[in-house]
Amino acid sequence: MGFVSVLNFAQQLIQKRLQPGEIAVDATVGTGADTLFLARLAGARGRVYGFDIQQSALDRARARLEQEAQDSRPGRRSAAGGRIAYAELLLRSHAEMVQALPAESHGRVGAVMFNLGYLPGAEDLSVMTTPASTLPALEAALSLLRPKGILTAVLYPGHNGGGAESLAVEAWAGGLPVSAARVIVYRQPQRPEAPYLIAVEKI
């Protein structure tokens, strides 16, 4: 049996920490896969906020969520045992999440997911995440998390610009004081251009 993918490992980490009824953030909505995953875990009493600067990404995510709401198969029910969380999808940069989330949610978020790079299948692949917005977004996410809350970031060093962003994120995570957070890295060192994961647990 092989190792799980970085995407699956990120979900496993989130699943162990995000509780039904909690708040979660998808910092990079993309195709909406992580948004739906978080909405299932948070359940009907929870809330999910999704950020993307491309309307097409938000549209794809909304379609996923609407399909889920119509699907009554037991195997696709939320972890809370029923309906999925309401997801508020925002056409805003992930760097603005502190301003976008209500003040009462600050310090109470259970999980934040980042899937960096560009939108799969997009016509314009020049629209991608960059350190200029990603690093402030990571800082914002960490400030929003509750104690024992988790942040996951899937990095793509193999695409143009992805290597620099990956190094910047890794430097940011490595510079966090041990009194503030625990950090792990999940990657294949024999394949330096393969996607990898950095996860941060708030102390």
C-alpha positions in Angstrom: 0.0 0.0 0.0 1.5 3.3 -1.1 1.6 6.7 0.7 -1.5 8.8 0.3 -1.4 11.9 -1.9 -0.7 15.3 -0.5 -4.3 16.3 -1.1 -5.6 13.2 0.8 -3.1 13.7 3.6 -4.3 17.3 4.0 -7.9 16.1 4.3 -6.9 13.5 6.9 -5.3 16.1 9.0 -8.3 18.4 8.8 -10.8 15.6 9.4 -9.1 14.8 12.8 -9.4 18.4 14.0 -12.4 20.2 12.4 -15.6 19.5 14.5 -19.2 19.6 13.4 -20.6 23.1 14.0 -17.3 24.9 13.6 -16.1 27.6 11.2 -13.7 26.7 8.4 -12.0 28.6 5.5 -11.1 27.6 2.0 -8.5 30.2 1.2 -8.2 29.2 -2.5 -11.6 27.9 -3.7 -10.4 26.7 -7.1 -12.7 23.9 -8.3 -14.5 23.8 -5.0 -13.3 20.4 -3.9 -11.9 21.7 -0.6 -14.9 23.9 0.0 -17.3 20.9 -0.2 -15.0 18.8 1.9 -15.0 21.5 4.7 -18.8 22.0 4.4 -19.4 18.3 4.9 -17.2 18.2 8.0 -18.6 21.3 9.5 -22.2 20.1 9.0 -25.5 22.1 9.1 -24.5 24.0 12.2 -21.1 25.0 10.8 -20.0 27.8 8.4 -17.5 27.8 5.6 -16.0 30.9 4.0 -14.4 30.5 0.5 -12.0 33.0 -1.2 -11.0 33.3 -4.8 -10.3 36.2 -7.2 -11.8 34.3 -10.2 -15.6 34.3 -10.6 -15.4 31.1 -12.6 -13.9 29.3 -9.6 -16.7 30.5 -7.3 -19.3 29.4 -9.9 -17.7 25.9 -10.1 -17.7 25.7 -6.3 -21.3 26.8 -6.0 -22.4 24.2 -8.5 -20.7 21.5 -6.4 -22.4 22.7 -3.3 -25.8 22.9 -4.9 -25.4 19.3 -6.3 -24.5 18.1 -2.8 -27.5 19.7 -1.3 -29.7 17.8 -3.8 -27.9 14.5 -3.3 -29.4 12.4 -0.6 -27.2 9.4 -0.8 -26.1 8.3 2.7 -22.5 7.9 1.6 -22.3 11.6 0.7 -23.8 13.0 3.9 -21.8 15.4 6.1 -19.7 14.2 9.0 -22.3 15.8 11.2 -24.8 13.3 9.9 -27.0 15.5 7.8 -26.9 18.7 5.7 -23.7 20.4 4.8 -22.6 23.8 6.2 -23.6 27.0 4.5 -20.7 28.3 2.4 -20.2 32.0 1.8 -18.1 32.3 -1.4 -16.3 35.6 -1.7 -14.7 37.2 -4.8 -11.8 38.5 -2.7 -8.2 37.8 -2.2 -7.4 35.3 0.6 -5.2 38.0 2.1 -8.4 39.8 3.1 -9.9 37.0 5.2 -9.4 38.9 8.5 -11.5 41.8 7.2 -14.0 39.5 5.5 -14.8 37.2 8.5 -17.1 38.6 11.2 -15.2 39.7 14.3 -16.9 37.1 16.5 -15.3 34.3 14.4 -11.7 35.6 15.0 -9.8 33.1 17.1 -12.6 30.5 16.6 -11.8 29.0 13.1 -11.2 25.3 13.2 -9.4 24.8 9.9 -8.0 26.8 6.9 -7.1 25.1 3.6 -4.8 26.5 0.9 -4.3 24.8 -2.4 -1.9 27.1 -4.2 -1.0 27.6 -7.8 -3.6 28.2 -10.6 -7.1 27.1 -11.3 -7.1 23.7 -13.1 -8.7 24.0 -16.5 -8.6 27.8 -16.6 -8.0 29.5 -19.9 -5.6 32.0 -18.4 -2.9 30.1 -16.4 -1.1 33.4 -15.6 -3.6 34.0 -12.8 -2.1 32.2 -9.9 -1.3 32.6 -6.3 1.9 34.5 -5.4 3.9 35.2 -2.2 2.7 38.8 -2.3 -0.8 37.7 -1.3 -0.2 34.2 0.0 2.2 35.2 2.9 -0.2 37.8 4.3 -3.0 35.2 3.9 -1.1 32.6 5.9 -0.5 35.2 8.7 -4.2 36.0 8.6 -5.2 32.4 8.7 -3.0 31.7 11.7 -4.5 34.6 13.6 -8.0 33.4 12.9 -7.5 29.8 14.1 -8.5 28.6 17.5 -6.0 26.8 19.7 -5.4 23.4 18.1 -6.8 24.6 14.9 -5.0 23.6 11.7 -3.8 25.3 8.5 -2.8 23.2 5.5 -1.1 24.4 2.4 -0.5 22.3 -0.7 2.4 23.6 -2.7 3.3 23.1 -6.4 7.0 23.8 -7.0 6.9 22.3 -10.5 5.0 25.1 -12.3 6.3 28.5 -13.4 6.4 30.7 -10.2 5.5 27.8 -8.0 9.0 27.1 -6.8 9.5 30.6 -5.5 6.1 30.6 -3.8 6.9 27.2 -2.2 10.2 28.4 -0.8 8.5 31.5 0.6 5.8 29.5 2.3 8.3 27.0 3.7 10.5 29.9 5.0 7.4 31.5 6.6 6.4 28.2 8.3 9.9 27.4 9.4 10.2 30.8 11.0 7.1 30.4 13.3 8.1 30.3 16.9 7.5 26.9 18.5 5.5 28.6 21.2 3.0 29.7 18.6 2.6 26.7 16.3 3.8 23.2 15.3 4.8 22.6 11.7 5.1 19.5 9.6 6.2 18.9 5.9 4.9 16.0 3.8 6.8 15.5 0.6 8.9 13.1 -1.6 12.5 14.3 -1.5 13.4 12.2 -4.5 11.0 14.3 -6.6 11.7 18.0 -5.8 9.1 19.3 -8.3 6.3 17.1 -7.0 3.5 18.8 -5.0 3.9 18.7 -1.2 2.2 19.8 1.9 2.9 22.0 4.8 0.6 21.8 7.8 0.5 24.2 10.8 -1.2 23.5 14.1 -1.8 26.5 16.3 -0.7 26.2 19.9 
